Amino acid sequence: MSRRPLELAAEVMEKLASIYGVSELIEVAHVHISGVSYLTIGDAGLEFLEDLASKGTKFRVSATVNPIGFDLEHVEQLKIPQDFVNKQLRILNALKSMGANLILSCTPYEIIDLPPGTHVAWGESNAVIYANSILGLRTNREGGPLTVLAAILGKVPKYGLHLDEVRKPTHLVEVKYSQPLNHLVASALGYIIGELVVTGVPLIRGNIIKYFSESPHGHELVKLFLASLATSSQVNRCIIPNLSRDYGGEVPSKVIEVEEKDIRKAIDELSSGATPDAIAIGCPHCSLKEVMLTYKILEREGIRARKLFLLFTSRRVKEELRRLGVLSKLSERGVLVCADTCIVVSPIVRTLGIKVVMTNSGKAAHYLRRMHGIDVVLGDLYDCIKEVRNGA
C-alpha cells in the first residue's frame, strides 16, 4: 500500500480525535461506506476515490458499500444518462479495487453477522441506528469520506457511542398510542420522536413495543421506525426494551410524551396530500419477507399496477426472488424491482418526470421533498399497494 493514503487516514482520524477531546483510536471490525451514488458525491467524490485507488490503496478491514444511482438491469427503462452510468461505474471500480464488498445496500445489518459489542464504522444513518439500537454494535454516524478512511486505517476515534456511558438512555419517551402499529404509524412515530429528542438516546415505553417484538413483521416495523427517527434528528441509538441487546435497565428522569395527535402531526408534515403518480417502497431496502408480503397482497387482491410501482431491495434479495420465481410474477403485476439503488440516491425522479411519490417510508418522504423538491404522500404498505390499482 502507498504510504500517502494511510498517512492521510491516520492524520484525519487523529485530528478528529483531538476535536472530540480524546487521544485513543479504536480498531473496528467492519466498515459500511456511505455516499457512493454519483448523484450525491458528484465529480469531487469520484476524483477522491479514484485518486486513492490509483495509489494502490487497499482496505485493512472488511468494508461493504451503500446503494448507487441505478440498477444495471434497468438502465434504459429508468432512462439513466450514459454519462451518469459511466461515472457511477468508475466509482464502483475504484471501491472494488480497494477491496470493498459491493453489496450496494443500505441494510448491512441484514447481511453482515457480528457479535454484540463489536466496534464498527458505519456511515448510513438507518444502519447506524439499527446497529446501535438492536444489534449491540458500536458505531458513530460517520460521514462518507470518513468511512473510506476508516476502512484504510482500520481505526476510528474512541468517542461517542463507542463508550459505555454515552450508550445509556437520556430521555424516557412515553408513547400513548393504543392502535395497532403499521408502516405509516411506525414511520411517523419515529419521525416525531426524532424531532422531540433531537440528540441523545431515547428509551421507548408503551404498548407499541409489543408490535416491535411480537408482530411477525416486527423487524420491518423497527426498520422504518428507526430510519425515520435518525432522519429527523442526530439520534444514533434508541433503546427498545426486549430488543436492545445491551440495555442495562437504566431509566432517565427526563420524560417526553407522544400522543396520537403528535403522530398525526408528523404524517401531515411529511405528506402533501396530492395524488401520487408513482409508488416507491424500500427505503430502507425491503427484506425478503417484506417483498413476499407485498407480492401476496397483490396476488390476493388481484392487483396489477396501473401506475409506476418501484420496489427497492438488495441484490441478494432480488436474486432470491429470481430463484423462487417471484421476480417474474412481480413484473407481471407491474412491479419494477430495483436492486443496488433507491429512489433517494437515484436520478430517476428527474429522468422519469415523477411529480408526486407515495411511500411507506418517513425517511424517503423527508429526502424526496428536500433533495428532489417533489410532493410526497406517506401511507401504510397496504395503502401504497392499493394505490397502484388507480390509473395515473
C-alpha positions, 0 to 999 in steps of 0.5 A, a space after each residue: 500500500 502507498 504510504 500517502 493514503 494511510 498517512 492521510 487516514 491516520 492524520 484525519 482520524 487523529 485530528 478528529 480525535 483531538 476535536 472530540 477531546 480524546 487521544 485513543 483510536 479504536 480498531 473496528 471490525 467492519 466498515 459500511 461506506 456511505 455516499 457512493 451514488 454519483 448523484 450525491 458525491 458528484 465529480 469531487 467524490 469520484 476524483 477522491 476515490 479514484 485518486 486513492 485507488 490509483 495509489 494502490 490503496 487497499 482496505 485493512 478491514 472488511 468494508 461493504 458499500 451503500 446503494 448507487 444511482 441505478 440498477 444495471 438491469 434497468 438502465 434504459 427503462 429508468 432512462 439513466 444518462 450514459 454519462 451518469 452510468 459511466 461515472 457511477 461505474 468508475 466509482 464502483 471500480 475504484 471501491 472494488 479495487 480497494 477491496 470493498 464488498 459491493 453489496 450496494 445496500 443500505 441494510 448491512 445489518 441484514 447481511 453482515 453477522 457480528 457479535 454484540 459489542 463489536 466496534 464498527 464504522 458505519 456511515 448510513 444513518 438507518 444502519 447506524 441506528 439499527 446497529 446501535 439500537 438492536 444489534 449491540 454494535 458500536 458505531 458513530 454516524 460517520 460521514 462518507 469520506 470518513 468511512 473510506 478512511 476508516 476502512 484504510 486505517 482500520 481505526 476510528 476515534 474512541 468517542 461517542 457511542 463507542 463508550 459505555 456511558 454515552 450508550 445509556 438512555 437520556 430521555 424516557 419517551 412515553 408513547 400513548 398510542 393504543 392502535 395497532 402499529 403499521 408502516 405509516 404509524 411506525 414511520 411517523 412515530 419515529 419521525 416525531 420522536 426524532 424531532 422531540 429528542 433531537 440528540 441523545 438516546 431515547 428509551 421507548 415505553 408503551 404498548 407499541 413495543 409489543 408490535 416491535 417484538 411480537 408482530 411477525 413483521 416486527 423487524 420491518 416495523 423497527 426498520 422504518 421506525 428507526 430510519 425515520 427517527 435518525 432522519 429527523 434528528 442526530 439520534 444514533 441509538 434508541 433503546 427498545 426494551 426486549 430488543 436492545 441487546 445491551 440495555 442495562 435497565 437504566 431509566 432517565 428522569 427526563 420524560 417526553 410524551 407522544 400522543 396520537 395527535 403528535 403522530 398525526 402531526 408528523 404524517 401531515 408534515 411529511 405528506 402533501 396530500 396530492 395524488 401520487 403518480 408513482 409508488 416507491 417502497 424500500 427505503 430502507 431496502 425491503 427484506 425478503 419477507 417484506 417483498 413476499 408480503 407485498 407480492 401476496 397482497 397483490 396476488 390476493 387482491 388481484 392487483 396489477 399496477 396501473 401506475 409506476 410501482 418501484 420496489 427497492 431491495 438488495 441484490 441478494 434479495 432480488 436474486 432470491 426472488 429470481 430463484 423462487 420465481 417471484 421476480 417474474 410474477 412481480 413484473 407481471 403485476 407491474 412491479 419494477 424491482 430495483 436492486 443496488 439503488 433507491 429512489 433517494 440516491 437515484 436520478 430517476 425522479 428527474 429522468 422519469 418526470 415523477 411529480 408526486 411519490 407515495 411511500 411507506 417510508 418517513 425517511 424517503 418522504 423527508 429526502 424526496 421533498 428536500 433533495 428532489 423538491 417533489 410532493 410526497 404522500 406517506 401511507 401504510 404498505 397496504 395503502 401504497 399497494 392499493 394505490 397502484 390499482 388507480 390509473 395515473 
